[in-house]
Amino acid sequence: MKTHLAVFILLAILIPMECLALDLGIFPRRPVAATHKAFKSLAKYLSRELGEPVKLIVPKNFKAFWKQVADKKFDIVHFNQYHYIKSHKEFGYKVIVSNEEFGNKQIAGSLSIRVDSGIQSVADLKGKTILFGGGKKAMGSFIAPTAILKKAGLEPDKDYTIKFAKNPPSAVIGVFNKAADAAGSGNVILKLGAVTNKIDVSQQKILAESEPFVHLPWAVKGDMPADKAKKIQDLMTALSGSDAGKAILKSARVTGFYAVTDDDFAKVREITKFALGEQY
């Protein structure tokens, strides 16, 4: 009996601690190992400052990631702009901050090509193969580039062939290796280490960019108390104010985090409606 009682008491202590753990989900914008390395310092910082465990989770691909978003697995989640507007409407996630990268608070989708491709305009992509990074839920590397193509009068499957790489860096690298004629990605792609460390980016160029929109967001589960969500927001936006914080930002490959609200995603909704016919 004493043994059973001891086990019961131990479980009573451990289970509430487990319930307090926060799952921090990061979308697979970059390879999984690189993503873990980039955000482990941020997870440790949030855990220390919040006084509870923060578990870093990086799904292996976009399909696995989205399933966990839909299942409301993540308490805090970093994803793209389309993921946010869709998950906000369907699952109740609430945005708190967005990235600042290379000093920019906005980003755009882009189409990139080899400089020796002979392609001079978006119209020249008619009949070509385009390798998009990620999947059909990728804002910067599929939805926004699709809007660029649509504005030029090109329709998917009819005027160009769609292929997908596992992430945006892989799409650009694929085009460099002549696996496709153009790559769909965010417009900062040729600055990312995941690309510059693997190919000669001087042989690549951006052909066209979409309208700019708010940078990659971070959101919290809809049922998270407002004061806790605000504390996480404050902790993240404060990082640029100290040397220790700047080291965490550098590891995460961002120059800062800034506070945003749902209203900041109006342009994202506009581009998504134009490209996909979906309204959020």
Steps between C-alpha positions, in 0.01 A plus 500: 500500500778739587660442159172567320445815704848626417440442128165681520658800673783510246254496211293774664812713511629423150179518299423866581861589408457326165175686439686827552750421222455719192544349154682741267445399138716627214406451137759330275610807308855366523636148552394348834848480656575862408164611641562325832839666525356841414220503759627297795637814669164673464321200653741500796454875547120476502513203736721688744302823491158334513604260772372191321635251245485600134536205264633575152326302224602508133289268280681332211288658227213743437236226497601375844527855627151598386345191654641604836371855451153364418516271803588805713818329613698822533463756778732736315551463127720660234361465153437687178240767440252270324527249782410780739192637324367149441572377854360821649167447326478122534680423827509827695874569509591860595799682353745674737816592307662482158861466393726782400759357261800680352350810664170463310155462655345396170573228247378413152461191290731461204589302192871438447689358205849421379667802344580293190140379454411747228180586689442876499147540639227313684323453167801296384410235759213381281560135424771477767531298822490685829629343821322643802643469850290305750144444384174671414478658847836678460422874493827645376605209284172391340202729560674834439697367197173359364354851527799635301436243227126565498554876460711418194210297358647157574279231651632197691512163318371668184790740434776354719584177678497496879751302702580518871823482697496418870584861594592834335880452512458163328294667226771753422773238515292286264481782246875556532544131415261542203222282644251777411491837326402721793459479876223639715623631837517801727701789360776463761583148386833584334625641834427190707791287616309185405540619140824701498691215664400257225493687168657796326218752538667734250364259239144558622279809490154614605277531194197656671361578845147522636359791697663509846314376805554454873787268589479145636277488810492332838168415664365339814220255555161671518428394856826634640428764768547853365753594769718200416484574127599860574793385713630281216457790259691734732779247553549456128489868407745583781776279361653772284561713810787296645818327384373166629174554314681594181691173520168311512374700202819428306462129566139521376624685188282803560583859591203534732138424581231768490146505635220450246123455502258320272438826309859492373410203280259683268745486204559129562126439480477707182781310324359165613154581370643608163732201460284221645148636520501431876367757744613520861 
